[in-house]
Amino acid sequence: MEHKDIDWSNLDFSYRKTNKRYVADYKDGAWGEGALIEDDTITMSECAGVLQYAQTVFEGLKAYTTEDGRIVTFRPDLNAERLESSAKRLEMPVFPKERFIEAVDAVVSANKEYVPPYGSGATLYIRPYMFGISPVIGVSPARDYQFRVFSTPVGPYFKGGAKPITIKVSDFDRAAPHGTGNIKAGLNYAMSLHAIVTAHNEGYDENMYLDPGTRTKVEETGGANFLFVTKDNKIVTPKSDSILPSITRRSLVHVAKEYLGLEVEERPVYLSEVGDFVECGLCGTAAVISPVGKIVDHGRDICMASGMEEMGPVTKELYDTLTGIQMGRIDAPEGWIHEIKC
């Protein structure tokens, strides 16, 4: 397969326009046929629902080139299901699961020369999203919607790749109790922007958000779930109704149990116990796992025993196993790898 002339090994995580994107319109109570288009611009009313009341949801997944040369995506059915949950919570129409997967396939196939070669460390990031496009002036759901999918080749989410990062305990809340923290809504990420800019200005890579009710329990970062490792190699992940259900985290939990034979515990994790863990990682689509070397809690350093030089051994084994499954080096559970016929 021919690839674009791109320095794949030095890509950063930023947008680069590709050839085509998918667009479908929801009007008069039904989704239209949808199509691939070349135009990357959007025309809408100044009073569109997305502009007035942030009525938008999105997903993120990647296309890879496997060791044997296939182009695949990873568990796109779960992305479709999560978009459905997000849409329902914001009173938006559901885009059918089968059509979601077909749209992703079509976009990847149409931009196949942008799928990085195997072993480059880069991937084709895919962004499905939906938003209210008809005018809304009173506070209410939009009448009409647009579902779109675009793709862009990307490198590692964090500049240092898999090097351990330093994060801080944030004074801000990511989500409200009984709010929208458990769905992938644009408004959640808008709320985190000031906090992440503040963290970066203070020299940190990310934030650790605590539960909004008591501010004693670990929730997640602005865009990833936490995963901790105990001294006896047990995997512990925070459990909360206001945490986004990460597909990567769920996959890592399965890998830990079924591939590595590790005990896994999903439970509330208190900030006061974080120092007892020996490894910490942030897991999500963009980075898979980013190791955390140090957590700063208002001047108090919580240093992971795994250190600041490299991933801890258990985190690395999880990372290597999951990426091995994604890249075709390790046999995948049934249904995890979705091959795209280009």
Secondary structure, DSSP 8 states (H G I E B T S, - for coil): ----S--GGG--S-----S-EEEEEEETTEE---EEES-------TTBHHHHH--EEE--EEEEE-TTS-EEEE-HHHHHHHHHHHHHHTT-----HHHHHHHHHHHHHHTGGGS--TTSS-EEEEEEEEEE-SB--SSS--S-EEEEEEEEEE--SSTTTTS-EEEEE-SS-SS-TTSSTTS-BHHHHHHHHHHHHHHHHTT-SEEE-B-TTTS-BB-B-SS-EEEEE-TT--EEEE--TTS---HHHHHHHHIIIIIS---EEEE--BGGGGGG-SEEEEEETTTEEEEEEEEEETTEEEE-TT-SSS--HHHHHHHHHHHHHHTTSS---TTSEEE---
